[in-house]
Amino acid sequence: MMEALLALAAGLLIGSFLNVCIYRMPRDISVVRPRSFCPSCEHPIAWYDNVPVLSYISLGGRCRKCREPIPIRYPVVEMLTGLLFFGIVLVHGPSLAALKQCVFAALIVGLIFSDLEQRILPDEFTLGGVALGILFAAFVPFESGLLALVLPQGWGPVWVSITQAVLGAGVISSVLWLVGVFYKHLRKREGLGLGDVKMVAMIGAFLGLHGALLTVVLGSVIGSVLGLGYILLTRKDASTYELPFGTFLGVAALVCGPFGKQLAAWIQGG
């Protein structure tokens, strides 16, 4: 339990940094300089006003300087990241597998909220995540599965795992890209952004081919139900409204990724 509580604290801090990335990356502002500032008045934020979650509560959700409301996204991202880290370490223990899933969860949280706010999926999260996913595959091997049967027998588990990460990154994202090209050719308008394709590649690098496929299927179902429901309730034009597909993919990835095996076992047991 102590390790999980430490992971919670680390997640709160990582969530605070993710908020910086979510605001600055789509606007092409450095995440290093300048120091944290209020988005409304741009006044620098003191360290004691930058404590995850607690500062938001103590300030009543408003900037100390200009008294403009602080977006609720800030404490939500911090708390969500902290709880995810807590749950991951609680399930996987203090291990490299837990570290991999924590990194994956942080990337997904950053992508979900970047897509919700700006309809942008930063390359730093997607392409950087592809590289991290393939790197992690060397140290946290995938289960070999059927792929081991078609690869050369001399290949060890590390190379089999890296191959799974590469295929996971490449296959489903390529199929998704082709679907987007076909849709654009058929409907004469953009139906799927390249950022979504890169995000699927990142998910595949972390979760493998099977995990990426499950994520796309589940994300599409979530997007169809929630997205179309939102369009009907708000009476938006379904032919022109841009749904945040990356957000739906992110929610599905969190279900299929860090807690996928536990969820599957619970469903089978139930």
C-alpha positions as CSV (number, residue, x, y, z in Angstrom):
1,M,0.0,0.0,0.0
2,M,2.9,2.4,0.8
3,E,4.2,2.0,-2.8
4,A,0.7,2.8,-4.2
5,L,0.4,5.9,-2.0
6,L,3.8,7.1,-3.3
7,A,2.6,6.5,-6.8
8,L,-0.5,8.6,-6.0
9,A,1.8,11.5,-5.0
10,A,4.0,11.0,-8.1
11,G,0.8,11.0,-10.2
12,L,-0.4,14.2,-8.8
13,L,2.9,15.9,-9.6
14,I,3.0,14.4,-13.1
15,G,-0.6,15.5,-13.6
16,S,0.4,19.1,-12.7
17,F,3.1,18.9,-15.4
18,L,0.6,17.4,-17.9
19,N,-1.5,20.5,-17.4
20,V,1.4,22.6,-18.5
21,C,1.8,20.4,-21.6
22,I,-1.9,20.4,-22.4
23,Y,-2.0,24.2,-22.4
24,R,1.3,24.9,-24.0
25,M,2.0,22.2,-26.6
26,P,-1.0,23.0,-28.8
27,R,0.1,26.7,-28.6
28,D,3.8,26.0,-29.4
29,I,4.9,27.4,-26.1
30,S,7.9,25.8,-24.3
31,V,6.9,23.6,-21.4
32,V,10.1,24.6,-19.6
33,R,10.1,28.4,-19.8
34,P,8.5,30.6,-18.6
35,R,7.5,29.3,-15.2
36,S,3.8,28.5,-14.6
37,F,1.5,31.5,-15.1
38,C,-2.2,32.3,-15.0
39,P,-3.8,31.8,-18.5
40,S,-6.0,34.8,-17.9
41,C,-3.6,37.5,-16.6
42,E,-0.3,35.7,-17.3
43,H,0.9,36.6,-13.8
44,P,3.5,34.0,-12.6
45,I,2.1,31.5,-10.1
46,A,3.9,31.2,-6.7
47,W,5.0,27.8,-5.6
48,Y,2.5,27.7,-2.8
49,D,-0.3,28.3,-5.3
50,N,0.9,25.4,-7.5
51,V,0.4,22.5,-5.2
52,P,-1.7,19.8,-7.1
53,V,-5.4,19.9,-6.2
54,L,-4.9,21.5,-2.8
55,S,-4.0,24.9,-4.2
56,Y,-7.2,24.9,-6.4
57,I,-9.3,24.2,-3.3
58,S,-7.6,26.8,-1.1
59,L,-7.9,29.5,-3.8
60,G,-11.6,28.7,-4.4
61,G,-10.9,27.8,-8.0
62,R,-9.7,31.4,-8.8
63,C,-6.4,33.1,-9.6
64,R,-5.0,34.9,-6.6
65,K,-4.0,37.9,-8.7
66,C,-6.9,38.5,-11.2
67,R,-9.6,36.4,-9.5
68,E,-10.5,34.8,-12.9
69,P,-11.8,31.2,-12.6
70,I,-9.2,28.5,-13.0
71,P,-10.4,25.8,-15.4
72,I,-11.6,22.7,-13.7
73,R,-9.4,20.7,-16.0
74,Y,-6.4,21.5,-13.7
75,P,-7.5,19.6,-10.6
76,V,-9.3,16.9,-12.7
77,V,-6.1,16.0,-14.6
78,E,-4.0,16.0,-11.5
79,M,-6.4,13.8,-9.5
80,L,-7.1,11.5,-12.5
81,T,-3.4,10.9,-13.1
82,G,-2.8,10.4,-9.4
83,L,-5.6,7.8,-9.1
84,L,-4.4,6.0,-12.2
85,F,-0.9,5.7,-10.8
86,F,-2.3,4.5,-7.5
87,G,-4.4,1.9,-9.1
88,I,-1.7,0.7,-11.5
89,V,0.9,0.2,-8.7
90,L,-1.8,-1.4,-6.5
91,V,-2.6,-3.9,-9.3
92,H,0.9,-4.5,-10.7
93,G,3.1,-3.8,-7.7
94,P,6.3,-1.7,-7.8
95,S,7.7,-3.1,-11.0
96,L,8.8,-2.2,-14.5
97,A,5.4,-3.3,-15.8
98,A,3.8,-0.7,-13.5
99,L,6.2,2.0,-14.6
100,K,5.3,1.2,-18.3
101,Q,1.6,1.4,-17.6
102,C,2.0,4.6,-15.6
103,V,3.9,6.3,-18.5
104,F,1.2,5.0,-20.9
105,A,-1.6,6.4,-18.7
106,A,0.1,9.8,-18.4
107,L,0.5,10.0,-22.2
108,I,-3.2,9.1,-22.6
109,V,-4.4,11.6,-20.1
110,G,-2.4,14.3,-21.9
111,L,-3.9,13.3,-25.2
112,I,-7.5,13.1,-23.9
113,F,-7.5,16.6,-22.6
114,S,-5.5,18.1,-25.4
115,D,-8.1,16.7,-27.9
116,L,-11.0,17.9,-25.8
117,E,-9.7,21.5,-25.5
118,Q,-7.9,22.1,-28.8
119,R,-8.7,19.1,-31.1
120,I,-5.0,18.6,-31.3
121,L,-3.0,15.5,-30.4
122,P,0.6,16.7,-29.9
123,D,3.4,14.8,-31.6
124,E,5.4,14.9,-28.4
125,F,2.8,12.6,-26.9
126,T,2.0,10.4,-29.9
127,L,5.3,10.0,-31.8
128,G,7.3,10.3,-28.5
129,G,5.0,7.6,-27.1
130,V,5.7,5.3,-30.0
131,A,9.4,5.4,-29.3
132,L,8.8,4.9,-25.5
133,G,6.5,2.0,-26.2
134,I,9.0,0.1,-28.4
135,L,11.7,0.8,-25.8
136,F,9.6,-0.5,-23.0
137,A,8.9,-3.7,-25.0
138,A,12.6,-4.6,-24.6
139,F,12.4,-4.6,-20.8
140,V,8.7,-5.5,-20.2
141,P,8.1,-8.3,-22.8
142,F,4.7,-9.0,-24.3
143,E,3.3,-12.4,-24.0
144,S,4.6,-14.2,-27.1
145,G,1.3,-15.5,-28.4
146,L,0.9,-16.7,-32.0
147,L,3.5,-14.3,-33.3
148,A,6.3,-16.5,-31.8
149,L,5.2,-19.3,-34.1
150,V,5.8,-17.4,-37.3
151,L,9.1,-15.6,-36.3
152,P,12.5,-17.3,-36.7
153,Q,13.1,-19.8,-33.9
154,G,16.4,-18.2,-32.9
155,W,14.7,-15.0,-31.9
156,G,14.6,-14.5,-28.1
157,P,11.6,-13.1,-26.2
158,V,13.0,-9.6,-26.3
159,W,13.1,-9.4,-30.1
160,V,9.7,-11.1,-30.3
161,S,8.4,-8.4,-27.9
162,I,9.9,-5.6,-29.8
163,T,8.4,-7.0,-33.0
164,Q,5.0,-7.1,-31.4
165,A,5.4,-3.4,-30.4
166,V,6.5,-2.4,-33.9
167,L,3.6,-4.4,-35.5
168,G,1.2,-3.0,-32.9
169,A,2.3,0.6,-33.8
170,G,2.3,0.0,-37.6
171,V,-0.6,-2.3,-38.6
172,I,-3.7,-0.9,-37.0
173,S,-2.6,2.7,-37.5
174,S,-1.9,2.0,-41.2
175,V,-5.4,0.4,-41.6
176,L,-6.9,3.4,-39.9
177,W,-5.0,5.8,-42.2
178,L,-6.3,3.9,-45.3
179,V,-9.9,4.2,-43.9
180,G,-9.4,7.9,-43.5
181,V,-8.0,8.3,-47.1
182,F,-11.0,6.3,-48.5
183,Y,-13.5,8.3,-46.5
184,K,-12.0,11.6,-47.7
185,H,-12.0,10.4,-51.3
186,L,-15.6,9.2,-50.9
187,R,-17.1,12.2,-48.9
188,K,-14.7,14.9,-50.1
189,R,-14.0,16.0,-46.6
190,E,-11.7,15.1,-43.7
191,G,-13.1,12.2,-41.6
192,L,-10.1,11.2,-39.6
193,G,-7.1,13.3,-38.6
194,L,-3.5,12.2,-38.9
195,G,-3.2,12.8,-35.1
196,D,-5.7,10.0,-34.5
197,V,-3.5,7.7,-36.6
198,K,-0.4,8.6,-34.7
199,M,-2.2,8.1,-31.4
200,V,-3.3,4.6,-32.4
201,A,0.4,3.9,-33.4
202,M,1.4,4.9,-29.8
203,I,-1.3,2.8,-28.3
204,G,-0.2,-0.2,-30.4
205,A,3.5,0.3,-29.4
206,F,2.4,0.0,-25.7
207,L,-0.4,-2.6,-26.0
208,G,0.5,-4.6,-29.0
209,L,-1.5,-5.5,-32.1
210,H,-4.4,-7.1,-30.1
211,G,-4.6,-4.3,-27.6
212,A,-4.6,-1.6,-30.4
213,L,-7.4,-3.4,-32.2
214,L,-9.5,-3.7,-29.0
215,T,-8.9,0.0,-28.3
216,V,-10.0,1.1,-31.8
217,V,-13.2,-1.0,-31.6
218,L,-14.1,0.1,-28.1
219,G,-13.2,3.7,-28.9
220,S,-15.4,3.6,-31.9
221,V,-18.3,2.2,-29.9
222,I,-17.9,4.9,-27.2
223,G,-17.6,7.6,-29.8
224,S,-20.7,6.4,-31.6
225,V,-22.9,6.3,-28.5
226,L,-21.6,9.4,-26.6
227,G,-20.7,11.4,-29.7
228,L,-24.0,11.0,-31.5
229,G,-25.9,11.4,-28.2
230,Y,-24.1,14.7,-27.6
231,I,-24.9,15.9,-31.2
232,L,-28.6,15.0,-30.8
233,L,-28.9,16.7,-27.4
234,T,-27.1,19.9,-28.5
235,R,-28.7,19.8,-32.0
236,K,-25.4,20.3,-33.8
237,D,-24.9,19.5,-37.4
238,A,-23.7,15.9,-37.6
239,S,-22.2,16.4,-41.0
240,T,-19.9,19.2,-39.9
241,Y,-19.3,18.8,-36.1
242,E,-15.8,17.5,-35.3
243,L,-16.0,14.8,-32.7
244,P,-12.9,14.4,-30.4
245,F,-12.1,10.8,-31.6
246,G,-8.8,10.9,-29.8
247,T,-10.7,11.4,-26.5
248,F,-12.8,8.3,-27.1
249,L,-9.7,6.4,-28.1
250,G,-8.0,7.5,-24.9
251,V,-10.8,6.4,-22.7
252,A,-10.8,3.0,-24.4
253,A,-7.0,2.7,-24.1
254,L,-7.2,3.3,-20.3
255,V,-9.7,0.4,-20.1
256,C,-7.8,-2.0,-22.4
257,G,-4.3,-1.0,-21.1
258,P,-3.4,-0.8,-17.4
259,F,-6.4,-2.8,-16.2
260,G,-7.3,-4.8,-19.3
261,K,-6.4,-8.2,-17.9
262,Q,-8.1,-7.6,-14.6
263,L,-11.3,-6.3,-16.3
264,A,-11.4,-9.3,-18.6
265,A,-10.9,-11.7,-15.7
266,W,-13.7,-9.9,-13.8
267,I,-16.1,-10.2,-16.8
268,Q,-15.3,-13.9,-17.3
269,G,-15.7,-14.5,-13.6
270,G,-19.0,-12.7,-13.5
